[in-house]
Amino acid sequence: MRIKGAIFDLDGTLLNSMFIWDTIGEDYLRSLGITPRAGLNETLKNMSLYQAACHYQKEYGVAATTDEIMCGVNGMIEHYYQHEVCVKEGVLEFLARLQQRGIKMCIATATDRHLVCAALKRNKISDYFAEIFTCTSVGHGKDEPDIYEAALRFLATQKAETFIFEDALYAARTARTAGFPVVGVFDPGEKKSDELRAISDFYLDTFMGAKEVLE
């Protein structure tokens, strides 16, 4: 199994940023004067931002449009992506090695594009990625394989040689079921890291130990 293309998740995989999402759903509702019910964060965990906006409307009676809700949530986290978010240990070196080997790379993320661009620019890694695919632009969350398939078509590599890098178990399962090789990436936000390790073709505790992916 030799890597020719790489599709990277962003938050929790390349970036130390999952913690910002852990409470954003509750924080947004509280900003509207609405008390969130227990378990909201777990409910939202596997949703795209659009899906979460629909959930606020249906379950909490938020009267704003989905676009207004998404803008409100994004506004709360925009500063973080523009000025604070950092890449994980070893990411810069690993991306440089992939580029040196001519491996095509793109992003597949549930985070909206303008936030992705801000984070990539801040960390000076924009040039490594040929394209950014978001769940919003594709119209499907990562509980479905559409975003990975769209990225694969863009890269024009063979599926068996196109590795999906993910820190979230549910997303890794989706990619694996769709026939992609999976590289699991440890993040403390994923409480079922043992299960992620078990279904991954490769598993990285950090990108400093990513040599095996290239061999």
C-alpha positions in Angstrom: 0.0 0.0 0.0 1.8 3.1 -1.2 0.5 6.7 -0.7 -0.1 8.8 -3.8 -2.7 11.2 -2.4 -3.6 12.5 1.0 -7.0 13.8 2.3 -6.6 15.5 5.6 -9.3 16.4 8.2 -8.4 19.7 9.8 -9.6 20.1 13.5 -8.0 17.5 15.8 -6.0 16.1 12.9 -3.7 18.9 11.7 -4.8 21.5 14.2 -5.0 21.6 18.0 -8.5 23.0 17.8 -11.1 20.5 18.9 -11.5 22.0 22.3 -13.0 25.1 20.8 -15.8 23.0 19.4 -16.5 21.1 22.6 -18.7 23.9 24.0 -19.5 26.1 21.0 -23.0 24.6 20.7 -23.9 25.4 24.3 -22.2 28.8 24.1 -24.2 29.8 21.0 -27.5 28.9 22.6 -26.7 30.7 25.8 -25.8 33.8 23.8 -29.5 33.7 22.6 -30.8 33.2 26.2 -31.6 29.5 25.6 -30.5 26.9 28.1 -29.1 23.9 26.3 -30.2 20.4 27.3 -27.8 17.8 28.7 -25.8 15.9 26.0 -26.0 18.7 23.4 -22.3 18.6 22.6 -22.4 14.8 22.0 -25.4 15.3 19.8 -23.6 17.9 17.7 -20.3 16.1 17.5 -21.0 14.3 14.3 -22.9 17.1 12.6 -21.8 19.6 10.0 -22.4 23.3 10.9 -25.4 23.3 8.6 -26.9 20.2 10.3 -26.3 21.8 13.7 -28.1 24.9 12.6 -31.1 22.8 11.5 -31.0 21.1 14.9 -31.2 24.5 16.7 -34.2 25.4 14.6 -36.0 22.1 15.1 -35.1 21.2 18.7 -34.7 24.7 20.3 -37.1 26.8 18.2 -34.3 29.2 17.0 -36.1 31.6 14.6 -33.0 32.7 12.7 -32.3 31.2 9.2 -29.7 28.5 8.9 -27.3 31.1 7.3 -27.8 33.5 10.2 -27.2 30.7 12.7 -24.0 29.6 10.9 -22.7 33.2 10.7 -23.4 33.6 14.5 -21.5 30.4 15.4 -18.6 31.3 13.0 -18.4 34.8 14.5 -17.8 33.3 17.9 -14.8 31.2 16.8 -13.4 33.4 14.0 -10.9 35.2 16.2 -9.5 31.9 17.4 -8.8 30.6 13.9 -7.3 33.9 12.8 -5.1 34.6 15.7 -4.5 31.6 18.0 -4.9 28.1 16.5 -1.7 26.1 16.0 -0.8 23.0 14.1 0.0 19.8 16.0 3.5 18.6 16.7 5.3 17.3 13.6 2.7 18.5 11.1 4.9 21.0 9.3 7.7 18.4 8.8 5.3 15.7 7.7 3.6 18.0 5.1 6.9 19.1 3.7 8.0 15.4 3.3 4.8 14.6 1.4 5.3 17.6 -0.8 8.9 16.6 -1.6 7.6 13.2 -2.7 5.1 14.7 -5.0 2.1 13.5 -3.1 -1.1 15.4 -3.8 -2.9 16.8 -0.8 -6.3 18.4 0.0 -8.4 19.2 3.0 -11.8 17.6 3.9 -13.4 19.2 6.9 -16.7 20.1 8.6 -15.3 23.6 9.4 -16.4 26.4 7.1 -14.0 27.5 4.4 -13.2 31.0 5.6 -12.1 29.6 9.0 -10.1 26.9 7.3 -8.3 29.5 5.1 -7.6 31.7 8.1 -6.1 28.8 10.1 -4.0 27.5 7.1 -2.7 31.0 6.5 -1.8 31.7 10.1 0.2 28.5 10.3 1.8 29.0 6.8 0.6 25.7 5.4 -1.9 26.9 2.7 0.5 26.1 -0.2 0.6 22.4 0.7 -3.1 21.9 -0.2 -4.5 22.0 -3.7 -8.1 22.3 -2.6 -10.4 22.6 0.4 -13.6 20.6 0.6 -16.1 21.3 3.4 -19.2 19.5 4.4 -21.2 22.6 3.7 -20.0 22.9 0.1 -20.4 19.2 -0.6 -23.8 19.1 1.1 -23.1 16.1 3.3 -21.6 15.4 6.7 -18.8 12.9 7.4 -21.4 10.3 8.3 -21.5 9.9 4.5 -18.5 9.4 2.2 -19.4 12.2 -0.3 -16.7 14.6 0.9 -14.0 12.0 0.5 -15.3 10.9 -2.9 -15.3 14.6 -4.1 -11.7 15.0 -2.9 -10.7 11.8 -4.6 -12.1 13.0 -7.9 -10.2 16.2 -7.6 -6.9 14.5 -6.8 -7.4 12.0 -9.6 -5.5 9.3 -7.6 -6.5 5.7 -7.1 -8.6 5.1 -4.0 -6.3 2.4 -2.7 -3.4 4.9 -2.8 -5.3 7.9 -1.3 -5.0 8.0 2.5 -7.6 9.6 4.7 -6.2 11.3 7.9 -8.8 11.5 10.6 -8.9 11.9 14.4 -12.7 11.1 14.7 -13.8 7.5 14.9 -17.1 8.1 13.1 -15.4 9.8 10.2 -12.7 7.2 9.9 -15.4 4.5 9.8 -17.1 6.3 7.0 -13.9 6.5 5.0 -12.9 2.9 5.7 -16.4 1.6 4.7 -16.0 3.6 1.5 -12.8 1.7 0.7 -10.1 4.3 1.6 -7.0 3.5 3.5 -7.3 5.3 6.9 -4.6 6.9 9.0 -6.0 7.5 12.5 -4.5 10.5 14.4 -4.7 10.7 18.2 -6.6 13.6 19.7 -7.7 13.8 23.3 -11.2 14.9 22.1 -11.8 11.4 20.7 -12.8 9.3 23.7 -12.8 6.1 21.6 -9.2 6.3 20.4 -8.7 2.5 21.0 -11.5 1.8 18.5 -10.0 4.3 16.0 -6.6 2.6 16.3 -8.3 -0.8 15.7 -9.9 0.2 12.4 -7.0 2.3 11.1 -4.4 1.0 8.6 -1.9 3.3 10.4 -2.2 5.1 13.7 -0.3 8.2 14.7 0.1 9.2 18.3 1.9 12.3 16.8 3.0 13.2 13.4 6.6 12.9 14.6 6.1 9.1 14.3 4.6 9.2 10.8 7.5 7.7 8.9 5.7 4.4 8.6 3.0 6.0 6.5 5.6 6.9 3.8 7.4 3.5 3.6 
